[in-house]
Amino acid sequence: MKKQINQLETLKIRLKRGGGKEKIKQQYLKGKRTARERINILLDHKSFTELNTFMTKNTNVRSVENLEGDGVITGYGKIKEKLVFVYAQDFTVHGGSLGEIQAKKIVKIMDMAFENKAPIIGLIDSGGANIQEGVKALDGYGQILYRNCIYSGIIPQISVILGPCAGGAVYSPALCDFVFMVKNISKMFITGPRVIEEVTGEYIDEEKLGGTNIHSKESGVAHFVEETEEEILKRVREVVSYIPDANKGNDTFAKEEIQAPVTGNLLEIVPTERKKTYNMHHVIEHIVDKGSILEVQKEYARNMIVSFAKVGGQVVGIVANNPKVKAGAIDIDASDKCARFVRFCDAFKIPLIVLEDVGGFLPGIHEEQKGLIRHGAKVIFAFSEATVPKITVIIRKAYGGAFVALNSKALGADFVFAWPSAEIAVMGAEGAIQILHTKELAENKEGNFKQKKIEEYYEKYANPYLAASFGMIDEMISPTDTRKYLISSLQTLKNKSKHLPINRHNNLPL
């Protein structure tokens, strides 16, 4: 037996070397870690258990010379004592290319995550499909993508891009809940620069085609970006600590120690002058537990803020307009960002809080022609189908269809509160009086006639107490009482149970 045990240890040592010293050296020169080092950074100390270590396409599996795995390491471990399942592609072995065996290993670990209702985390670093294996590799991608789809909304799925991710491989991260990328290291594109140049004659480098700057600011593919692998893996740990293990929810959130919010005068943040702007991030800081904000897609569609945070120790999802960018108006990108985040929170039973200051959907020829109607409908759909606790606080403007779309009472909000500064109406005063008083404005071009009509409009049509009188606002509150009302509402709604009509599946306006 001793001989066999020694052979086992020898084989495991060989496997831990991956593609060998020279390949590992090349990883380091690129600022990259090895697959095993990444797992060790990601998981709690010594919590990783490897599975299917000896799965290989090599026929002589007991030969040290032939044994090198199949470009992926799979297993399970813990993040802050929470069970997670992990696969890490090993670029030192055939460039981490995916073939039949690698796909089988990944699929097995995804199935285990589903069966045990725990998050699945993929550490991606691969040159793509193994060309020599042909359609077997393509079928392997299909097996992974199928599970990404059918397990969506049941277990959290996370992809961490730690090198190249190209071709069909990009669709697995795209189907996951969150995508993490590292500056100057992560690359994602369907078609690489060489093929694009051959087919279209256009030249572009990998960074400009599919680097972090593109995917965090322009395409919206990346949810989190950091400078180094160590930082991005620590960010993954933070996100995992905020989200439930599965769609069953997690009551342990409310048991954490409650931190008081940032100190300061909330009344001084929002200007009394209607046309003055402010930063909604500062409002959020004064409402949630101190140090608990975890913003998602920070650089993308910055007119819309989506973020995890804690209110009275309870993890919540926050959706907020940011008047500092595009006056907080909702455009195509903001619609997609908002709807996707709302659906994630609803799938995993995370309560939603909306902080509203919106003048409407963004007007413009480009937005209309590119499908603002279709994309804006996603926001309405997401809030309407969400059955988690839903709370809205109207801070200033709430106009037109945007008022309805952002978790209004009509779409099923449990509580809608409004500050005295709230303005709720079909449209803004400037546009409204042009319609209501066209002839009079033409006849009274001088003097303060226009300003007088604007003030009359605010008093007669945009007055928040009018909406409150119709039951569209549950309570008018002082800004300084906002946190108190949110904590009370979350406690009241903690046992909320709402079921939508039974159907096979809905038809979201994608």
N, C-alpha and C positions, 0 to 999 in steps of 0.2 A: 504493500500500500504506500510505503514511503516514497518509492520510485514514482508512482502515479501522482502523488501529491506534489512532488518536486516538478514533474512535467507540467502539471496544472499551473503551478506558480510561474514557471518559465514562459508558458503560453500567455498568461495574463500580463506579465512584464512586457512581452513583445507587443501585445496589443496596445498597451499604454503608451508605447513609443509612436503610435500612429504611422505616418509615412516616413519616419526616420529623422535623424538630426538635421540633415540639410533642408528638408521640407519645413521643419519647425523653425529653423533659422530664417527662412524666407517669410514665414508668418510674422515673426518678430520685426523684421525689417519693414514690413508694411504697417506696423503699429497694431498688429492683431495678436490675440491670445490663441492658445490651442483650445480645442473643443473641451477637453477635460478641465483646463484652467477656468474656462468660462462657467462650467457647471459648478465648480467649487466656489466661485465668486457669487453666483446666483443663489445657491442653496445654503441653508444653515450648515454649520461646520459638521463634517462627517455624517451628514444625513442622507447622502446619495446612495442608492442601491441600484447597481447596473443590471439590466436584463438582456437576454439574447446576445450575450457577449460573443458567442462563437458562431452566430449566424453568418454565413459567407457563401459566396458562389464558388469558392475554391473546393475542389473535390477532396484534396488531401488536407482535411481540417486539423490534423494533428502534427502537421509539419510547421515548425517555427518559421521557416523561410517563406512559406506561402501564406501564412496567416496574417492578415492585416485588417480584418473587419471589412465592412463594405461602405466606408465613408460616413458612418453615423453612429452615435452613441445614444442609447436609450435607457430609461429607467425612471425612478421616482425618488422624491426626497421631500424636504420641508422648507417652507419660507415663513419665518416667524411662527413656527410650529404648525403651519397649515400644510396639509398634504398637496403636492403638485406632481404632475407627470411631465417629463422633459425628454426632448430629443435634440441632439446637437450634431449638426453636420461637421465632418472633419475634412477641412480643405487640404490637409496634408496627404490624404488618401484619394488619389485620382481626382483631385480638385473638388472633392465632396460631391461628385456627380451622382445623380440618382439613377439607380438601376432597379431590377426586380427585387433583390434582397433588401436594399436600403428602404424601398417603399414598404415592403412587408414588415420591417422592424418599426417603421413610423406608424403604420396602420395599427399594428398590435398595441402600441403604447397609447394611441388615440382611443382605441376601443376600451382599454383599461381605465383611462381617465373618465370616459363616459359611464362605464359600469360602476365606478367608485365615486361618481359625482364630484370630481375634483378638476381644477384648471389644467389645461394642457399648454405647455410653453415650448415653442420651437425656436432653436437658435440656428439661424439660417446663414450658411456660408458655402455656396455651391456654384460650380461652373455650369450647372444645368443638367440636362438629361445625358445619360451615358449613351453616346451615339452608337457604340458597338452593340448595345442591347436593343436598339431600335424600338419597335412598338411595345416591347415589354416595359421599357422606361416610361413611355407615354401612358400605358395602362396603369402604371404605378402612380403617376400624377393623378390620374382619374380616380383611383381608389382613395387618395388623400383628399382630393377636392370634394368627393361625395360625402365624406365624413365631416369636413368643414361645414358643409351645408346642413346635414341632418342633425348635427350636434349643436348647431347655432342656437343660442338662446337657452340652451340646457346647461352647458358648462362653459365657463369663460375660456376663450381661445386667444392666445397671445403669440405674436411673431416678432422675433428680435433679429433684425437684419445686420449681420456682422461681416459682411463681405458682399460679393456679387449675388444677385437674385434676378435671373433673366428668363425670358421666354414664358412657357406655361407655368413655371415655378412661381411667378409673381401672383398668381391668382389665389394660392393658398393664403398668403398674408392678407390679400385684399378681402378675403372672406372671413378673416379673424376679427375679433372685437377691437384689438389694439395692435398697432404696428410701431415698433421702436427702431430708431436709426442712429448711427454714429457718424458725425461729421468727417468727411474726407475718407471714410472707409466703406460705408454702406452705399450700394448702388442697386436701383431697381428700374428695369425697363423691359418691355415686351420684345422689342427689336433693338439689337445693339447698334452702335455707331457705324460699324463696318457695313452691315447689311443695309442700313439706311442710306449710306453713301453710294453703295452699288445700285440700289433700286431707284433712288430719287435724285442722286447727285448732290445731296445736302451733306455738309460736314458739320459734325458736332462732337464734342468730347463726352466721355461718360458722366462727368460731374454735372455738366449743363443739361444732359439728357435725363439723368435719373438719380442725381445726388440729393442730399438732404435739403438743400436750399429749394429745389424744385418741389419736392414732395411735402415739405413742411409749410410752404408758403403759397404754392400755386396749385398743385393737384389735390392737396388734402389727403394724400395716401398715408402720410406719417402722422402719428398722434403725439409722439414724444421724440425729441432729439437731444443728444448730449455730445460733449466734446470727446469723451473716451469710452472704451468698452466698460471699464470699471464703473463709470458714472451711469451709463445706460442700464447696466445690470442692477445697480442699486435702485434705479428708478423703477424697474420691473418689480423689485421686491416691495417698493412702496405702493405701487398700484395693486398688487396682489393683496396687500394688507387691508385695502379699502373695499375690495369687492368680495361678494359671497363665494363660497366654494362651488355653488351650482344655483339653479333657479329656485331652489327651495328657500332661499333667503338665509339670513344669519342674524339671530337676535343678540349675539354677543357684542355687536356694535354699541348698543345703548349702555353697556356695562363699563365702558371706558371712562377714565377720569375726564371730567369736563373742564375745559380751559376757557377762561374769560376772553372775550374778543379784544381786538386792538383798542386801546383807549384813545379817546379824542372826541371831538364834537361832530356828531353825525349831521347836525343841522347846518354846519358850515360847508359841507361837501357839495350839496346840490344847490346851485344858485337860484335865487328867487326870480331873477330875470329869465324869461322864457327862452331867449335866443342864446344864452350863454351855455357853454358845454361843460362837461365834467367827466371824470374817469370813474366808471362804474366799479372798477376793481376796488376803489377805496370804500365804496358803500358795502361791498361784500365783506371786506376786512373788518368792518365795524359790526357786522351781524353774526358771523360764524365764529366758532371756537378759534382762538389764536393759534396760528401755525398749522392749521388743518387744511388749507387750500391746496388742491392738486388740480391745476388747470390742464385741460385736454385740448390738443390742437391750438396751442397758444398763438402761433404765428399765422394761422389760416383763418380767413374770414373774421378779422379782428373786430368787426362791428357786432359780432355775436360771441358772447363768452359762454363756454360750457366748462363745468368744473365739478370735481368732487370736493366735498368739505364736510365738516362736522358741526352740527348745531345741537348744543346740549349733549354732546357725546354721540349723537346719532349721525351716521353717514347719510348724506343726502346728495342728490345731483342738482346742481344749480344751472339754470339757463337765464342769461341776462343780456339785454341790449347794452351796447357801449356807445353812448352819445359822442364819445371822443373820436370815433371812426365812422364816417358816412352818416353822421347824426343818428347812429343806431338803427338805421333803416335795414330791412331784411332784403337781401339780394339772393341770387341763386346759390352761391356758395354757403351763405349763412343758413339758408333753408336746409341744405343737405347736412351741414354740421349739426344743426339743432335737432333735426328729425332722427338722425342716427343715434345721437346721445340719449334722447328721450326714450327711444326703443330699447337701448341697452339697459337703462335704468329700470324700465318697466319689466323687461325680461328677467332681471335678477332682483326684483323686489326692493329697489332703492327709491325712497320717496323723492319727489321732485318739487323744487322751489323755483318759481319764476320771478325775476325782478324786472319789471317792465317799464321801459321808457322808449316808445317807438312811434315815429311819425307815420309809419306805413311801410308797405313794400316799396323797394327802390324803383322810382320811375326812370324810364330811359328806353331808347330804341333797342340797344344791345340786349338788355335784360329781357325785354318782351320777346324779341326774336329768338333768343336762346332758350326760352321756355320757362320764364319765371312763374307762369301760371302752374305748370306741372310741378316744378320744384317747390313752390310755395304750398301746394296742396299736400306735400309730404309732411309739413309741420302740422297742419290741421289733422291729418290722418294719425300721426304719431301721438298727439295729445288726446285725440278722441278715443283711441283704442287702449291707452294706458289706464290700468286699473289700480296702480299704486297710489298712495296718498299724493295729492296734487294741490299745491298752494301757490297763489299768485299775489304779489305785492306790486301795485301800480304806484310808481314813484313820481312820474311826471306825465309825459304824453302816452296816450293809448288811443290811437286813431284808426278808423276804418277796419278793413279786413284783418290788419295786423293785431288789432285789439281782440278780435274774435279768435284768431289763430293761436295766440300765445296763452293758451290755457284759460280761456274765459269760462264763466259759469255755464254757458251754452254748450261747451265742449266737455263738461264734466268736472270742472275744478271743484274740489271739496270746500276750499275757502278762498275768497278773493278779498284782499284788504287793499285800502288805498290811503296814501298820504293826503293831507289837505292840499298839497301842490298838484295833485293829479288833474289831468285834463282828458276827459273821455268824450269822444264825439266821432261823427262819421268822417270828418276830415279837419285839417288845420284851419285856423281862422282866416288866414290870407287867401287861401283858395276858395273857402266857403263864401266869403262876402262878395267875391267876384261873381259868384253864381247868384247869390241872393239879392245883391244890390247893384247889378250891372248898370242899369239906367241911371240910378242915383249917383253912382260913382263917376259916371261920365259927366253929369251935370254939376258935380261938386268937386272939382279937381283941386281946389285950393282949400286951405284951412285944415281943421282936424277932423273932418267928417269921416275919413277912412279909419282913423285911429279910434274914433268913437264907436264905429260899427264893429270893429275888432273886439273892443272891450265888451260890447253888448253881446257879441257871439259867445265869448268865453263865459259870461254870466248866464246866458239863456240856454246855450246848447252844450257847452263843454264842462259845465259845473259837475264835479264828482258826486255831489249830493243828489243830483238828478238821477244818476245811475244807481245810487244807493237806494233811492226811493222806489225804484223798480225791482229791487232785489238782486241787481247785477253785482253789487258790492255787499259783502257780508258785514263789514265794519270799516268805518273811517278811523284811522289810528294815527297817533303821533309818531314821527320817525324814530324817536328814542324808545318807543315801545315795540318796535318791529321784532327784535330778537325774542322778547317775552311772548309775543303772539305766535311766533314760529315754533318755539319750544312747546307751548301749550297745544298748538294744533297737531304737532307730530305725536305728542302723547295721546291726544284724543283719537287720532286716526291709526294708532299702532295695530289695532285688530280689524282694520277695514277689510271687508270682503265684498268684492264686486265681480260679477261674471258677465261676460259679453255673450250675445247669442251664439249658439254652437254653429260652427261652419267648418268646412274642410281646411280652408285657409283664406285669408283676405287677399285683396288685390291692390296692394300699395301702388300708388302712381310713381313707379320707378323712373 
